[in-house]
């Protein structure tokens, strides 16, 4: 299961391209109302948290292509979501969604690889961490788009994304 999870996360950009294209085609070629897509995005927020932006959104895919692997990607990625109601609601739901990023403190070796990979923890290291109990959890934060790079980089599987 751990290998499958890492494989899926490593192929996230491909999954985003496919699902983003399907969302675009559904809304433009089949006259599916944008309201249905907004409701779908919010519905995924109840279950998975803010996954729509990094796993299904056509605009999210375009932003990732434009921003690429630049060092400023994490902070710049936040700005295009300002006008998106899906990002607002699903970001709010990160704290209460069924699926969440969790740390097993018994097996965590405190290597900090997760925090180095997480754009939330990188932008505000004094405030957020995935494994430090005294800090706010990055995965529950409004801005976390569940790219799950933190889960993929964990060397011993202490970070998981599950119910």
Phi, psi and omega in degrees: 000321181297319179293320178296318178300313180296324178296314179298315180295322180293336180259017184304318182295325177291316178298317177299318180298315182292309182292323176298319177296320178296319177296317179297312180298317180299319183282328185262317184274332184248013177052038173281126183301143176299332178297324177294323179291320176298315178297321177298314179299319178292321177299319177294331177296322177298323184271308189254351188087202186278067181266338186304317184300315186263354183235342186222345190278126177298324179289323175300321178295316179298319179295320179295322177294318180291319184277331179056219182260027182296153180296333181273003186305313183304312182286322181290328181299331182293328191287328183287346182271359185301322183264011186259117180294331177296315179297320180298305186290313182292329174295318176299325183280353180307322181287338187240002182294158180295313179270134182215158174278122183234149177247137173265102184295338179288329182254348181296129180263005176056041180282344179068014177297324180296315180293327178290331180274333184283125181288336177290311180294329179288322181289324181224072184295336179285341186253323189240148173201151177274337186237345181276118186294336182279353182250164176291144181283121181302319183292340178268352183291149178307321186279345182294121181259015175055049173291336175067020174298328179297318180294318182293327185274347181297119187291338183235014176075023179288335176262132178225161175237101184204177179292000000 
